[in-house]
């Protein structure tokens, strides 16, 4: 089941830039169906009730070009429930992560 999150009332800021998503041996994971590399971006999600730090996975040939402190929009953000070895949680995945126009990245690139 694909659960796409309504992010219209949430502001996302990059907490840590994109890192390769790796397995237990340090090898970068790839998407099974396409063999495209996967990246993880830490985002701070804020709404009227507070903030939460989430890690969002993106499959792309190159890492998303967003820097720490940049306000971004995760494209088609999904929540993926999981359970394994008695543990469970929610993984987050997006098609892309794009800087919001006028955010820190846009201002810095003009300098």
Phi, psi and omega in degrees: 000136180257113180254101180270131185272136173282110183257013186296337181253015184239138174254133181245132177235140180289123177267325176211136182297166182303135176235149175299137175277118187244160175272185183296344179262004179083009180270134182296131179285153175233154177293129185302315187284335185240346184065021179275136180300150179248144183233152176240131177239128178275126179239146171259114180263124182234134172221192183297342182262355179138205184226155177213142177266128178231152173256128183245129178266137177230133174262120182198152179300326179236154178298145174303135183269075177227143182246162182306134179091352181282136173280130186228169172236118173283126182275124180051055179295128180243147171255126183239102179294144178217156175213131181203131177051043178079359177251157176209166180180198179229128174260149180244140181219145177223156177289323180199165173231118186243139176293140176282136180304132180086004179279182184308316182298315180298320181292320181291327182289343178280343182281000000 
